[in-house]
Amino acid sequence: MINLKTKKMKKVVKIGKFEKLIYSFAFLLLISSPFAVVFLQATLSKVNIEVEQIKKEIKTQEKKNESLSMKINELASLDKIIEVAHEQGLSYNNDNIMSVE
């Protein structure tokens, strides 16, 4: 006689293809997420460095522009115009100046 209490029956649960796919995807996501975080942080750092370099270039160019603007104002002053006119052998005559509006 077979004793049913001593013999244990195990029930085998089969995993379907869809479940295997979901588990594989979850495992892959779990393994790849730290690498993705590190990669994104490195990319963000690189972009921040480039932004700071561009800001520095902008400040340098703004200083050059300001310097050139001051030089233009200096060269366009009445004193400089009279000086250049005398160097060219011309004279400044206020009566010959016409205003155009």
C-alpha positions in Angstrom: 0.0 0.0 0.0 1.1 3.5 -0.8 1.3 5.9 2.0 0.0 9.3 0.8 1.4 11.2 3.7 5.0 10.3 3.1 4.9 11.0 -0.6 4.7 14.7 -1.4 3.5 15.9 -4.7 5.0 19.1 -6.0 3.1 21.3 -8.3 5.2 22.7 -11.1 4.3 26.2 -12.2 5.3 27.0 -15.8 6.2 30.5 -16.7 4.9 31.8 -20.0 6.8 33.5 -22.7 5.2 36.8 -22.0 6.2 36.6 -18.3 9.7 35.6 -19.2 9.9 38.7 -21.5 8.6 41.0 -18.7 11.1 39.5 -16.1 14.0 39.8 -18.6 13.1 43.4 -19.3 12.8 44.3 -15.6 16.2 42.6 -14.9 17.8 44.5 -17.8 16.3 47.8 -16.6 17.5 47.1 -13.1 21.1 46.4 -14.3 21.3 49.2 -16.9 19.8 52.1 -14.8 23.0 52.9 -12.8 25.0 53.1 -16.0 22.4 55.4 -17.5 22.5 57.6 -14.4 26.3 57.9 -14.6 26.2 58.6 -18.3 23.6 61.3 -18.0 25.4 63.0 -15.1 28.6 63.0 -17.2 26.8 64.5 -20.2 25.2 67.2 -17.9 28.6 68.1 -16.5 30.1 68.4 -20.0 27.2 70.6 -21.1 27.6 72.8 -18.0 31.4 73.2 -18.8 30.6 74.3 -22.4 28.0 76.8 -21.1 30.5 78.3 -18.8 33.1 78.6 -21.5 30.5 80.3 -23.8 29.6 82.7 -21.0 33.3 83.6 -20.6 33.6 84.2 -24.4 30.5 86.4 -24.3 31.9 88.5 -21.5 35.2 88.9 -23.3 33.4 89.9 -26.5 31.2 92.4 -24.6 34.3 94.0 -23.2 35.8 94.3 -26.7 32.6 95.8 -28.0 32.5 98.3 -25.2 36.1 99.3 -25.9 35.4 99.7 -29.6 32.3 101.7 -28.9 34.3 104.1 -26.7 36.9 104.4 -29.4 34.2 105.2 -32.0 32.8 107.9 -29.7 36.3 109.3 -29.2 37.1 109.4 -32.9 33.7 111.0 -33.7 34.2 113.8 -31.2 34.3 117.4 -32.6 37.8 117.9 -31.3 39.1 114.9 -33.2 37.3 116.0 -36.4 38.9 119.5 -36.2 42.3 117.9 -35.5 42.0 115.7 -38.6 40.7 118.6 -40.7 43.8 120.7 -39.7 46.1 117.7 -40.5 44.5 117.5 -44.0 44.9 121.3 -44.5 41.2 122.1 -44.0 39.7 124.7 -41.8 36.6 124.5 -39.6 33.9 127.0 -40.6 30.7 126.8 -38.7 28.8 128.9 -41.3 29.3 126.2 -44.0 27.6 123.5 -41.8 24.1 122.6 -42.7 21.8 120.6 -40.5 19.7 117.9 -42.2 16.6 116.7 -40.4 
